[in-house]
Amino acid sequence: MSKNVLITLLEEIINNVKSGNSNIDEEGELEIIDTIRNVSSPELSKLEAADYIGVCRATFDNYVKKGLIPEGRKRRNLPNLFWKKSDLDKYLSRKC
């Protein structure tokens, strides 16, 4: 999704909320917030995160256990953990 499309959709949602024409419930609001967070700071699954830093999943797990990489975070309504790309970039910059 391009930034312009995202901005247009967010503006539409904001205008609907301001005018009282929104039927978004609390769960919908939380979903929107999660989506915005993911766009502004992308999160990767364990497999994606391991690939991103160039190691296998077992090595990735060991790095997490040793504290070299922060623990993953749960996303609402999803059982898997996710890692912020910015945290992985910090690890990569320290590695060099």
C-alpha positions as CSV (number, residue, x, y, z in Angstrom):
1,M,0.0,0.0,0.0
2,S,1.5,3.4,-0.9
3,K,1.8,6.1,1.6
4,N,-0.7,8.3,-0.3
5,V,-3.3,5.7,-0.2
6,L,-2.7,5.1,3.5
7,I,-2.9,8.8,4.2
8,T,-6.2,9.1,2.3
9,L,-7.7,6.2,4.2
10,L,-6.6,7.6,7.5
11,E,-8.0,11.0,6.7
12,E,-11.3,9.4,5.7
13,I,-11.5,7.5,9.0
14,I,-10.6,10.7,11.0
15,N,-13.2,12.7,9.2
16,N,-15.9,10.0,9.9
17,V,-15.0,9.8,13.6
18,K,-15.0,13.6,13.9
19,S,-18.4,13.9,12.2
20,G,-19.9,11.0,14.3
21,N,-20.4,8.9,11.2
22,S,-18.0,6.1,12.3
23,N,-19.2,2.6,13.2
24,I,-15.7,1.4,14.2
25,D,-15.8,-0.4,17.5
26,E,-13.0,-0.6,20.0
27,E,-11.6,-3.8,18.4
28,G,-11.6,-2.0,15.0
29,E,-9.8,0.9,16.5
30,L,-7.1,-1.4,18.0
31,E,-6.8,-3.1,14.6
32,I,-6.1,0.2,12.9
33,I,-3.6,1.1,15.6
34,D,-1.8,-2.2,15.1
35,T,-1.7,-1.6,11.4
36,I,-0.3,1.9,11.7
37,R,2.4,0.6,14.1
38,N,3.4,-2.1,11.7
39,V,3.7,0.4,8.8
40,S,5.8,2.8,10.9
41,S,8.0,0.1,12.4
42,P,7.8,-3.1,10.4
43,E,7.7,-6.3,12.4
44,L,9.0,-9.7,11.1
45,S,8.1,-13.2,12.0
46,K,10.8,-15.4,13.4
47,L,11.6,-16.9,10.0
48,E,11.7,-13.5,8.4
49,A,13.8,-12.1,11.2
50,A,16.3,-15.0,11.0
51,D,16.5,-14.5,7.2
52,Y,16.9,-10.8,7.6
53,I,20.0,-11.2,9.8
54,G,21.3,-14.1,7.8
55,V,21.0,-17.0,10.3
56,C,18.9,-20.2,10.7
57,R,16.0,-20.2,13.2
58,A,18.0,-22.2,15.8
59,T,20.8,-19.7,15.8
60,F,18.3,-16.9,16.0
61,D,16.7,-18.6,19.0
62,N,20.1,-18.8,20.6
63,Y,20.8,-15.1,20.0
64,V,17.5,-14.3,21.7
65,K,18.4,-16.5,24.7
66,K,21.8,-14.9,25.0
67,G,20.2,-11.4,24.9
68,L,21.9,-10.4,21.6
69,I,18.4,-9.8,20.1
70,P,15.4,-8.7,22.2
71,E,12.5,-11.0,22.9
72,G,9.8,-11.0,20.3
73,R,6.5,-9.3,20.8
74,K,3.0,-10.8,20.5
75,R,0.6,-9.1,18.1
76,R,-3.0,-8.9,19.2
77,N,-5.0,-12.1,18.3
78,L,-1.9,-13.9,16.9
79,P,0.0,-16.7,18.6
80,N,3.4,-16.1,17.0
81,L,6.1,-13.6,18.1
82,F,7.3,-10.8,15.9
83,W,10.5,-8.7,15.9
84,K,10.8,-5.0,15.1
85,K,13.1,-4.5,12.1
86,S,14.7,-1.6,13.9
87,D,15.8,-4.0,16.8
88,L,17.3,-6.3,14.2
89,D,19.1,-3.4,12.6
90,K,20.6,-2.5,16.0
91,Y,21.9,-6.0,16.3
92,L,23.4,-5.9,12.8
93,S,25.1,-2.6,13.4
94,R,26.7,-3.9,16.6
95,K,27.8,-7.1,14.9
96,C,30.0,-5.2,12.3
